[in-house]
Amino acid sequence: MANFDQELDASGLNCPLPILRAKKTLTGMGAGQVLRIIATDPGSVKDFEAFAKQTGNELLSSGEEGGKFVFLIKKA
């Protein structure tokens, strides 16, 4: 299990809410800290890839756990 500093549960939220919540949460975090995001929207897989590219934050991992999508993003 990867280490993370904060967790955001965006289950049940549809695009673009998981991204907006993640953006807001990352704003309050320090550089190098890791945010774990849980989402149920299948579109969030592509969304978080694009989000990482656009913002310069690093998408450490993207996967599925128990029918939910789990992402680890490291703040730039």
NORCORCOR-V242204 format. One record per residue. N is the residue number from 1. RES is the residue in three letters. PSI is psi as a letter, one per 20 degrees, with the letter a starting at -180 (* if undefined). Layout:
n	res	psi
N	RES	PSI
N	RES	PSI
This chain:
n	res	psi
1	MET	p
2	ALA	q
3	ASN	q
4	PHE	q
5	ASP	h
6	GLN	q
7	GLU	p
8	LEU	o
9	ASP	o
10	ALA	k
11	SER	p
12	GLY	i
13	LEU	q
14	ASN	q
15	CYS	p
16	PRO	j
17	LEU	g
18	PRO	g
19	ILE	g
20	LEU	g
21	ARG	g
22	ALA	g
23	LYS	g
24	LYS	g
25	THR	g
26	LEU	h
27	THR	h
28	GLY	j
29	MET	q
30	GLY	q
31	ALA	p
32	GLY	i
33	GLN	q
34	VAL	p
35	LEU	p
36	ARG	p
37	ILE	p
38	ILE	p
39	ALA	q
40	THR	i
41	ASP	o
42	PRO	h
43	GLY	i
44	SER	h
45	VAL	g
46	LYS	h
47	ASP	g
48	PHE	h
49	GLU	g
50	ALA	g
51	PHE	g
52	ALA	g
53	LYS	g
54	GLN	h
55	THR	i
56	GLY	j
57	ASN	q
58	GLU	p
59	LEU	o
60	LEU	h
61	SER	q
62	SER	p
63	GLY	a
64	GLU	p
65	GLU	o
66	GLY	l
67	GLY	j
68	LYS	q
69	PHE	p
70	VAL	p
71	PHE	q
72	LEU	p
73	ILE	p
74	LYS	p
75	LYS	p
76	ALA	*
